[in-house]
Amino acid sequence: MSKVSLWEGIIRSSLDSDEMFRKALKKALEELRVDIKKFSKVSGVSQSLLCFIRFSRVKEPTLVYLPYRKIIQAIKRLEDVEGGKEVEPFIAVIVARPALDTFGTRYIEVKNRRIKLKEYAAMSIEDVIVAAVRAQQEGAGAIVCAPIVSTTVEKVAKVPVSACPVVLCRQPLLKAAEIAASKVLLE
């Protein structure tokens, strides 16, 4: 039988009880050697809420309302570092190779945070779907793509999707990436 990953252990423990969830979270953070401050940054969950979850002794089922999904996704992202996947969320830019060749930048600044842009070349709708699924599996926080395929990508992706606003600015890919990054930072 294969070893249960940390994020799967957290899911299982959350189904048992709040106390089991706390213990699984403590174990995961210890094994990953991540403190509350760094985990807050990776997960998007406030430090105060993480401390409440981690150290609370409240017997009522208060954790039902807490951001389990963000916590589990962050543990999964941190655990995937060993597999060569991205640690920090990034913005996936899925466009045709000629557009990527003129792109030029690898990062954008949004709300005083530097967000990585990762390129995915696609020449057909099938390429776009495959790239969107791959980007999400690699830890993309959001996806930027052409308006004509954005509704299709939204159906397969579980992260925010931003379409390039071609008529709104001179650098539509960067503008769309900024919009996507804003969505990620608001979660």
N, C-alpha and C positions, 0 to 999 in steps of 0.2 A: 504494500500500500504506500502511495506517495505521501511525502510530508505535506502537512497543511500549511499554507502560507500564512503570514501574519494577518493580512487583511481578511482572509477567510476565517481565521480564528476569531477576529473581532466581530464579524457578522454572526458567527455561531454563538458567541458569548452574549451578544446583544439580544438574542432570542431567548436566552436563559433568564438573565436578570440584569439590573443596573450594576450590581456589585460585580458580577462576572465580566461585564463590559469594562468596568474600571480596571479590573485586574488584567484583562487582555490588552487594554490600551497601555497600561504601565509596562507590561512585558514587551510589547511591540516597540515602544519608545526606548526602552533600555537596550533591546537587541539591536535597534537601528542606531543607537548612540545619538539620539536627537533630544534636545531639551524643549521645554514648552515654547520658548521664544521662537526657535527655528521652526518648530512644528506649526506654530500659529501662522508664520509666513508662508509655509508650503501649503497648508490646508485652507487658509483664508478664514479660519475660525479665530475669534479674539482670544488673547492670552487669558483674560479673566474667565471666559467661558470654559476654556480648556482646564484651567485650575479648578474651577467649580466641578467639572466632570471628574477630573482626576482625583481630587481630594475630598469631595463632598461625602458626608455620611448620612445624608438625608434618606429616610426609608421610603418616602413616597415615590411613585413612579414618575419623577420629574424629567428623566432623560428621554422620555418619549418625544418631547418637543425639540430636542437638541439635534444639531446637524450631523447625524450619523453618516450620511452620504459623503459629505466633505471630508470627514475624518477618515473614513474607509478609503476614499480615493487618494488621499494624501499618503496614508500608510502604503497603499499599493504603489504609488509613484516612488516613494522612498525605497521600498523593497525592490522595485524594478531597476534601481540604479546598478545593481550587480549584474543585471542582464543587458546593460548598455543603453538603457532608455533614459530619457531626459528626466532631471530632477525637478526643475522649476517648470511651471506651465509656460508654454510658448504659443505663439500665434502661427498657425499653419497657413501658408499662402499657396493656394492651388490655382495655377494659371498655366498658359502655354509657355513653352521654353523661350520663345522670343521675348515675351514680356518679362520673364525672370532674368534674362540676360541684361535687360536695361534697368533692373531694379536697384542694384548698387548698395543698398544698406542691409545690415543684418540685425539691427536693433532699433527700437523706437523708445522714446521717453513719454510716459503717460503717468500723470499724477505723481511725479517725482520718482517713478520706478522705471527701470530699464527692462524692457521686455524683448526677448529674443524672437526673431522672425525666422521660420524654417521653411525652405522652399520645397514644393512638390510640383513637378512638371506633369501636365496632363494635356492630351490632344483630343480626347474624346470623352463623352459622358461616362463611359465605363472607366476610363482612367481617373476621372474626377471622383467617382464613387470609391474606387479602390484606394486612391490617395486620401480621401476623407476618413475612411475606416482605419487605414494605416496611421494617419496622423493622430487620431483619437487614441489608438492603442499605444502610441509612443508618448502620450501625455499632453497633447495639444489642449490648451485652455480655450481656444476659439479657432475658427476657420474663416479665412477670407477666400472668396472665389468670385467668378463672374456672375452677374445678375441672372443670366439665362439658366445657370445650373444651381443657383442658391436654394431654390425651393426643393429640388431633389436632394441636395446635400442635407438640408434641414430634416428631411425624413429619415436619413440614415445616421446622422450624427446626434450625439447627446450633449454636445457643447454648443455655445452660441455660434451662429453663422452670420457673417457680414459680407454683403455684396459690394464689389468695387463701384463706387458712385462715379462712373466714368464722366458724366457731364458736370459734376460739381467742382472739380479742381484739376490742377495740372498734374498732380501726382496721385491718381485715384487709388493705387495699391496702398500707399502709405496712409491715406485718409481712412480707407477701409480697415487697415490694421489698427489704427488708433481707435476707431469705433469698437472693433472687436476687443482690444485690450481694455477699454473702458468697461465693457460688459463683464470681462473676467474679473476685474478689480472690484466690481460692485457686488459680486456673488458672496 
